Amino acid sequence: MHCSVKILCMQTAINNQEKAPVFASPTMPELLQLLEEKDHIIEERNQFIAEQQKLLKLLEEKLRLAKLQRFGSSSEKWTPKLGQSLK
């Protein structure tokens, strides 16, 4: 008896499920419009990526120059005779 109640509940649940609405296929002009929008979004993202790459290169160069300034040969002198740093 327990199994029949369970089966009845499952059948009721299946019957009560909402069916997904059926949509009409997009028309050719709608597809073309979507394609243009997609291309526009891709172009905007490509421009953003290019700007970010330029900024990254600039920051990398600034970091390189800062390291040279901080750790470059002019900031610290080494003499082989003394084996120590002079400032």
C-alpha positions in Angstrom: 0.0 0.0 0.0 2.9 2.4 0.8 4.3 1.9 -2.8 1.0 2.7 -4.5 0.7 6.0 -2.5 4.2 6.9 -3.5 3.5 6.1 -7.2 0.3 8.2 -7.0 2.2 11.1 -5.5 4.9 10.9 -8.2 2.3 10.8 -11.0 0.5 13.8 -9.4 3.8 15.7 -9.2 4.6 14.9 -12.9 1.1 16.0 -14.0 1.4 19.3 -12.1 4.7 20.3 -13.5 4.6 23.4 -15.7 5.7 22.8 -19.2 8.3 25.2 -20.6 6.8 27.8 -22.9 7.5 27.3 -26.6 9.0 30.3 -28.2 9.0 31.1 -31.9 12.4 31.0 -33.6 13.9 34.4 -34.1 13.6 36.0 -37.5 16.6 36.7 -39.8 16.6 40.4 -39.0 16.5 39.6 -35.3 19.4 37.2 -35.7 21.3 39.8 -37.6 20.6 42.4 -34.9 21.8 40.0 -32.2 25.0 39.3 -34.2 25.7 43.0 -34.6 25.2 43.5 -30.8 27.5 40.5 -30.1 30.2 41.9 -32.5 29.9 45.3 -30.8 30.4 43.8 -27.3 33.4 41.8 -28.5 35.0 45.0 -30.0 34.4 46.9 -26.8 36.0 44.1 -24.8 39.0 43.9 -27.2 39.5 47.7 -26.8 39.4 47.3 -23.0 41.9 44.4 -23.1 44.2 46.5 -25.3 44.0 49.4 -22.9 44.7 47.1 -19.9 47.7 45.6 -21.7 49.2 49.1 -22.4 48.7 50.0 -18.7 50.3 46.7 -17.6 53.4 47.4 -19.8 53.6 50.9 -18.4 53.4 49.6 -14.8 55.9 46.9 -15.5 58.4 49.4 -16.8 57.8 51.7 -13.8 58.5 48.7 -11.5 61.6 47.8 -13.4 62.9 51.4 -13.2 62.1 51.6 -9.5 64.0 48.3 -8.9 67.0 49.7 -10.8 66.9 52.9 -8.8 66.6 51.1 -5.5 68.9 48.1 -6.1 71.1 49.5 -8.9 74.9 49.7 -8.7 74.9 53.4 -7.7 73.0 52.7 -4.5 75.6 50.3 -3.1 79.4 49.9 -3.8 81.3 46.7 -3.3 85.0 46.6 -2.9 86.8 43.3 -3.5 89.6 44.1 -1.1 87.4 44.8 1.9 84.7 42.3 0.9 82.0 44.6 2.3 79.6 47.2 1.1 80.4 50.9 1.3 77.7 53.6 1.5 
